[in-house]
Amino acid sequence: MDRPHFIGIGGAGMSGIAKILAQRGAKVAGSDARESGTADALRALGAAVHIGHDAANLAADATSVVVSSAIRADNPELVRAAELGIPVVHRSDALASLMTGLRSIAVAGTHGKTTTTSMLAVALTELALDPSYAIGGDLAGPGTNARHGGGDIFVAEADESDRSFQKYDPEVAIVLNVELDHHANYASMDEIYDSFETFVGKVVPGGTLVITADQPGAVELTSRVRDLSTLKVVTYGDAPAADVRVHKITPRGLSSEVTVVLGGKYLTFTVSVPGSHYAHNAVAALAAGVALGLPAHNLASALGKYTGVKRRLQLKGEEAGVQVIDSYAHHPTEMTADLAAMRGAASEARLLVVFQPHLFSRTQELGTEMGQALALADASVVLDIYPAREDPIPGITSSLIVDAAKAAGADVTAVHDQAEIPDVIAGMAKPGDLVLTMGAGDVTDLGPAILARLAN
């Protein structure tokens, strides 16, 4: 991995690995579809970043080609790698190699991975432990998704979508929740459980599984792995029997005060982002740090330094008395959690949502639930499906979500041209309103345009 070439180097997961390798002294190169701040950040670390995919981008002396599951077999750089006999390495294998020899924490779950991984990265840094980390989003403070640290701890977001999290051998594994998602790769909950069981089974002997005691899928997983003799299981959550029990969560505007019972003692700390689900993410991070042997009181205080991740209820700005906030939520559970969090943080405000569905397969399976989630908003605008890596599925459009939302009593409008959104929102919004751009696609780009239109 001393001269790696990344196909899709600007992606959240790929860029993190590339940054760490560059910081470790590797000669990093790669390509991406378009220019971005991530590409500029990689160039600042010495990486050669090409825009557009072309066989000529791949240097003949590259020692490996790193790909994610999103890269298609006919990508010209991948084809060229085969011609040159350059080894192809999956992103997960590259990340696993970076964690070798370090005390690793792998954060898994259908939702909340990025936030929880980020909370740990910030807290461990605050405690002067100089961790390495690879996250699926940019931290609000450092502004990066990855770092090579000098300490012996590596915190990584572990992606279940393509089963790649099965490549890791963590000392501590966190499972935040277990739900059916990624329908192109999983046909049933049994397949999901099997995949998570394999992940948990890779925890090193004597290591720890930190898992919620509240979510049904996680409870089922716990019952399946409790007999692993080499594994210590630590549960957390609201459940009375949880090892780390959430005693109380008190909203404080855009933050929360959290009290837990740990080892028979009460411990109170601040979480600087709103919503119960973010508070529970922080409790998972606390339990994982304690499993590594860190003092609970010091860790709790350090978790209060976390200020957020880009795209996780990130305030983009305010114009004409209207705040515009960006959310990465794209699964119904995430959507419901973020909408509930904003309701709790600003109960008097009207909540307007611009939602962009992500993936045809997810919309096909969960479109009804997405529409029902939008009923929590005062009014919503639904865009066309963002395809990402998928080809269209006949008959599957965002109208599935719109129809379900209307059936749930929601005020919802379909808009097919994203360029119209700033004018549409400007016509809807009033001083004091909150506008939430929501989804995993390029809906995030609309925030600045909405703010500019509101200013006029």
C-alpha positions in Angstrom: 0.0 0.0 0.0 2.9 2.4 -0.5 1.7 3.6 -3.9 -2.1 3.0 -3.8 -4.6 4.3 -6.4 -8.1 4.9 -5.3 -11.0 4.7 -7.7 -13.6 7.1 -6.3 -11.2 8.7 -3.9 -13.6 11.5 -3.0 -16.1 9.1 -1.3 -16.6 9.4 2.4 -15.1 6.0 3.2 -12.4 6.0 0.5 -11.1 9.5 1.2 -10.5 8.6 4.9 -8.3 5.7 4.1 -6.5 7.7 1.5 -5.8 10.5 4.0 -4.4 8.1 6.6 -2.1 6.5 4.1 -0.9 9.9 2.9 -0.2 10.9 6.5 1.7 7.7 7.0 3.9 8.5 4.0 2.4 6.6 1.1 2.4 8.1 -2.4 -1.4 8.3 -2.8 -3.2 8.8 -6.1 -6.8 8.4 -7.3 -9.7 9.7 -9.3 -13.2 11.0 -8.7 -16.2 12.0 -10.7 -16.0 15.7 -9.8 -14.1 18.4 -7.9 -14.8 18.8 -4.3 -13.5 20.1 -1.0 -12.4 16.5 -0.2 -10.3 16.4 -3.4 -8.6 19.7 -2.3 -8.0 18.3 1.2 -6.3 15.2 -0.3 -4.1 17.3 -2.6 -3.0 19.3 0.4 -1.8 16.0 1.9 0.2 15.3 -1.3 -2.2 13.0 -3.1 -2.6 13.2 -6.9 -6.3 13.5 -7.6 -7.6 13.2 -11.1 -11.2 14.3 -12.1 -13.0 11.8 -14.3 -12.3 8.1 -14.7 -9.8 7.2 -17.4 -7.3 4.4 -17.8 -4.6 6.9 -18.2 -5.1 8.0 -14.6 -3.6 4.8 -13.3 0.2 4.9 -13.0 2.0 1.8 -14.1 4.0 1.7 -10.9 0.9 1.7 -8.6 1.2 -1.1 -6.0 -2.5 -1.5 -5.5 -5.9 -0.3 -6.7 -8.4 0.4 -4.0 -12.1 0.1 -4.8 -15.5 0.2 -2.9 -18.5 -1.9 -3.7 -19.9 1.0 -5.7 -17.2 0.7 -8.4 -18.5 -1.2 -11.5 -16.5 -3.9 -13.2 -16.3 -1.9 -16.5 -14.6 1.1 -14.8 -11.7 1.9 -17.2 -9.2 2.2 -14.4 -10.2 -1.1 -12.9 -10.0 -2.7 -16.4 -6.5 -1.2 -16.8 -5.4 -2.5 -13.4 -6.3 -6.1 -14.6 -4.3 -5.5 -17.8 -1.2 -4.4 -15.7 -1.6 -7.1 -13.1 -2.0 -4.6 -10.3 -3.7 -6.1 -7.2 -7.2 -4.8 -6.5 -8.0 -4.2 -2.8 -11.4 -3.6 -1.4 -11.8 -0.6 0.8 -12.6 -2.7 3.8 -9.4 -4.7 3.4 -7.4 -1.5 3.2 -9.0 -0.2 6.3 -8.5 -3.5 8.2 -4.8 -3.3 7.3 -4.6 0.2 8.8 -6.0 -1.1 12.1 -3.4 -3.9 12.4 -1.5 -3.8 15.7 -3.7 -1.2 17.2 -6.5 -1.3 19.8 -9.5 -0.9 17.6 -13.1 0.1 18.2 -15.5 -0.7 15.3 -18.9 1.1 15.3 -21.7 -0.8 13.5 -25.4 -0.5 13.2 -28.1 0.5 10.7 -28.1 4.1 12.0 -25.8 6.3 14.0 -22.4 4.9 13.1 -20.9 8.2 11.9 -22.1 10.2 14.9 -20.9 7.6 17.5 -17.5 7.1 15.8 -17.1 10.9 15.7 -18.0 11.2 19.4 -15.3 8.7 20.3 -12.8 10.4 18.1 -13.4 13.8 19.7 -13.4 12.4 23.2 -10.3 10.4 22.8 -8.5 13.4 21.3 -9.7 15.6 24.1 -8.2 13.0 26.6 -4.8 13.4 24.8 -4.8 9.8 23.6 -4.0 10.9 20.0 -6.3 8.3 18.3 -6.4 7.4 14.6 -9.9 7.4 13.1 -11.8 6.8 9.9 -15.4 8.2 9.8 -18.1 8.5 7.2 -18.5 12.2 7.7 -16.4 15.3 8.4 -16.1 16.4 12.1 -17.4 19.9 12.7 -14.3 20.9 14.6 -11.3 19.4 12.8 -13.3 19.4 9.5 -12.0 16.0 8.4 -13.2 12.4 8.4 -9.9 10.7 9.1 -6.6 11.1 10.9 -3.4 9.1 11.6 -2.7 9.6 15.3 0.3 8.6 17.3 -1.7 6.7 20.0 -2.6 3.0 20.1 -6.3 3.4 19.5 -8.1 3.3 16.1 -11.8 4.1 15.9 -13.5 3.1 12.7 -17.0 3.2 11.3 -17.9 -0.3 10.3 -20.2 -0.6 7.3 -22.7 -3.4 7.1 -24.1 -2.5 3.7 -21.9 -4.8 1.7 -20.8 -7.1 4.6 -17.4 -5.4 4.6 -17.5 -4.9 8.4 -16.8 -8.6 8.6 -13.2 -7.9 7.7 -12.3 -6.3 11.1 -11.0 -7.8 14.3 -11.9 -5.1 16.9 -11.1 -5.1 20.6 -14.5 -3.4 21.1 -17.4 -3.7 18.8 -20.4 -1.3 19.1 -23.8 -2.3 17.6 -26.3 0.6 17.8 -29.3 -1.1 16.1 -30.1 -3.9 13.7 -32.7 -3.3 11.0 -33.4 -4.4 7.5 -31.8 -2.0 5.0 -29.5 -2.3 1.9 -32.1 -4.4 0.1 -29.8 -5.0 -2.9 -27.5 -7.0 -0.6 -29.8 -8.4 2.0 -33.0 -10.3 1.2 -34.2 -10.8 4.8 -33.7 -10.1 8.5 -32.1 -13.5 8.8 -29.4 -12.5 6.4 -28.9 -9.3 8.4 -28.6 -11.2 11.7 -26.2 -13.7 10.1 -24.0 -10.8 8.9 -23.9 -9.1 12.3 -23.2 -12.4 14.0 -20.2 -12.8 11.8 -19.0 -9.3 12.6 -19.4 -9.8 16.4 -17.7 -13.2 16.1 -14.6 -11.3 14.8 -14.1 -9.5 18.1 -10.7 -10.5 19.5 -10.8 -13.1 22.4 -11.4 -11.2 25.6 -12.9 -8.3 23.7 -16.2 -6.5 24.3 -19.5 -6.1 22.5 -21.3 -2.9 23.4 -24.9 -3.2 22.2 -28.2 -1.4 22.9 -30.7 -3.1 25.1 -33.7 -1.2 23.6 -33.9 -1.9 19.9 -35.6 -5.3 19.0 -33.1 -6.3 16.3 -30.2 -5.6 18.7 -31.9 -7.6 21.5 -32.3 -10.5 19.1 -28.6 -10.3 18.1 -27.6 -10.2 21.8 -29.5 -13.5 22.4 -27.7 -15.1 19.5 -24.1 -14.2 20.6 -24.3 -14.3 24.4 -22.9 -17.9 24.4 -19.6 -16.8 22.8 -17.2 -17.7 25.6 -14.5 -15.3 24.6 -16.9 -12.3 24.4 -17.9 -9.8 27.1 -21.3 -8.3 26.4 -22.2 -4.8 27.8 -25.7 -3.5 27.1 -26.8 0.1 27.3 -30.1 2.0 27.0 -33.3 2.7 28.8 -34.1 -0.9 29.7 -34.0 -1.4 33.4 -31.6 -4.3 33.1 -29.1 -2.5 30.9 -25.5 -2.5 32.2 -25.2 1.2 31.4 -28.7 2.4 32.1 -30.0 5.8 30.8 -31.6 7.3 33.8 -32.7 10.6 32.3 -32.3 12.8 29.2 -33.1 16.4 29.7 -33.4 18.6 26.5 -31.4 21.9 26.7 -32.3 23.6 23.5 -29.9 22.3 20.9 -28.1 20.1 23.4 -29.1 17.5 26.1 -28.1 16.7 29.6 -27.7 12.9 30.1 -27.7 11.0 33.3 -26.6 7.3 33.3 -26.2 4.7 36.0 -22.9 2.9 35.6 -21.5 0.5 38.1 -24.2 1.5 40.5 -23.3 5.2 40.4 -25.0 8.2 38.7 -23.0 10.1 36.1 -24.3 13.2 34.3 -22.8 14.8 31.2 -23.7 17.1 28.3 -24.3 16.1 24.7 -24.0 19.2 22.5 -26.5 18.0 19.8 -30.3 17.7 20.2 -32.4 14.5 20.3 -32.7 11.3 22.3 -31.0 9.2 19.6 -27.8 11.3 19.7 -27.8 11.0 23.5 -28.0 7.3 23.2 -25.1 7.4 20.7 -23.1 9.2 23.3 -23.9 6.6 26.0 -22.7 3.8 23.5 -19.4 5.8 23.1 -19.1 6.1 26.9 -19.6 2.3 27.4 -17.0 1.5 24.7 -14.4 3.8 26.2 -15.0 2.3 29.6 -14.5 -1.2 28.0 -11.1 0.0 26.9 -10.3 0.9 30.5 -10.8 4.6 30.3 -12.1 6.4 33.5 -15.9 7.0 33.0 -15.9 10.5 34.6 -13.1 11.8 32.3 -14.6 10.2 29.2 -18.1 11.7 30.0 -16.6 15.1 30.3 -14.7 14.7 27.1 -17.8 13.6 25.2 -19.2 17.1 25.9 -16.6 18.5 23.5 -18.3 16.9 20.6 -20.1 19.5 18.5 -21.4 17.5 15.5 -20.7 16.1 12.1 -21.4 17.7 8.8 -24.8 16.6 7.5 -26.0 15.4 10.9 -28.5 18.2 11.8 -25.9 20.7 10.7 -26.9 24.3 10.8 -26.2 25.8 7.3 -27.2 29.3 8.1 -30.1 31.7 8.8 -31.7 34.3 6.5 -34.9 36.3 7.0 -35.5 34.6 10.3 -35.4 31.1 8.8 -32.8 28.6 9.8 -31.7 26.0 7.3 -30.4 22.7 8.7 -29.0 19.7 6.8 -29.7 16.0 7.7 -28.2 12.9 6.2 -31.2 10.8 7.2 -32.5 8.6 4.5 -34.0 5.5 6.3 -37.4 6.0 8.0 -36.0 5.4 11.5 -33.4 8.1 10.9 -35.9 10.4 9.4 -38.2 10.0 12.4 -35.4 10.5 14.9 -34.1 13.7 13.3 -37.6 15.2 12.8 -38.4 14.4 16.5 -35.1 15.9 17.6 -35.9 19.2 15.8 -39.4 19.2 17.2 -37.9 18.8 20.7 -35.3 21.5 20.2 -37.7 24.1 18.7 -41.2 23.1 19.6 -42.7 26.5 18.6 -41.2 26.5 15.1 -42.8 25.3 11.9 -40.7 22.5 10.4 -40.4 22.4 6.6 -38.6 19.5 4.9 -37.0 19.0 1.5 -36.6 15.3 1.2 -34.6 13.4 -1.4 -35.1 9.6 -1.4 -31.9 7.6 -1.8 -31.8 4.4 -3.9 -34.6 2.8 -5.9 -34.3 -0.4 -3.9 -34.7 1.4 -0.5 -37.7 3.4 -1.8 -39.3 0.2 -3.1 -39.0 -1.5 0.3 -39.5 1.5 2.6 -41.2 4.2 0.7 -44.4 3.9 2.7 -42.5 4.3 6.0 -40.6 7.3 4.6 -43.9 9.0 3.7 -45.3 8.3 7.2 -42.1 9.8 8.7 -42.7 13.0 6.8 -46.1 13.4 8.6 -44.0 14.7 11.5 -43.2 17.9 9.5 -45.5 20.8 9.0 -44.9 20.6 5.3 -42.6 18.7 3.0 -41.3 18.8 -0.5 -40.2 15.4 -2.1 -37.6 15.3 -4.9 -37.0 12.5 -7.4 -35.0 9.5 -6.2 -31.2 9.9 -6.0 -30.0 6.7 -7.8 -26.3 6.6 -6.5 -25.0 3.3 -7.7 -28.3 1.8 -8.8 -30.2 1.6 -12.1 -33.9 2.5 -12.1 -36.5 -0.1 -11.1 -39.6 0.1 -13.3 -42.5 1.7 -11.5 -40.5 2.8 -8.5 -40.5 6.6 -8.2 -40.8 9.1 -5.3 -44.6 9.2 -5.9 -44.6 6.1 -3.6 -43.5 8.4 -0.8 -45.7 11.3 -1.7 -48.8 9.0 -1.8 -47.9 7.5 1.6 -47.3 10.9 3.1 -50.7 12.2 1.9 -52.4 9.1 3.3 -50.8 9.8 6.7 -52.2 13.3 6.6 -49.0 15.1 5.6 -48.9 18.4 3.6 -46.5 17.2 0.9 -45.6 18.4 -2.6 -43.6 16.7 -5.3 -41.0 18.8 -7.1 -39.0 17.1 -9.9 -36.6 20.0 -10.8 -34.2 20.7 -7.9 -33.5 24.2 -9.4 -37.1 25.2 -8.4 -36.6 24.3 -4.7 -35.2 27.7 -3.5 -38.2 29.5 -4.9 -40.6 26.9 -3.6 -39.2 27.2 -0.1 -39.0 31.0 -0.2 -42.7 30.9 -1.0 -43.5 28.6 2.0 -41.1 29.8 4.7 -41.9 32.5 7.3 -39.7 34.1 10.0 -39.2 31.5 12.8 -39.5 28.5 10.6 -36.9 25.7 10.3 -36.0 24.2 6.9 -34.5 20.7 6.9 -32.8 19.4 3.8 -32.9 15.7 4.2 -31.3 12.7 2.4 -28.0 11.0 1.5 -27.7 12.4 -2.0 -27.0 15.9 -3.4 -29.9 17.5 -1.6 -27.3 18.9 0.7 -26.2 21.3 -2.1 -29.6 23.0 -1.8 -28.9 24.6 1.6 -26.8 27.5 0.4 -29.1 28.2 -2.6 -32.1 28.3 -0.3 -30.3 30.7 2.1 -29.4 32.9 -0.9 -33.0 33.0 -2.1 -34.3 33.8 1.4 -31.8 36.7 1.6 -33.4 38.2 -1.4 
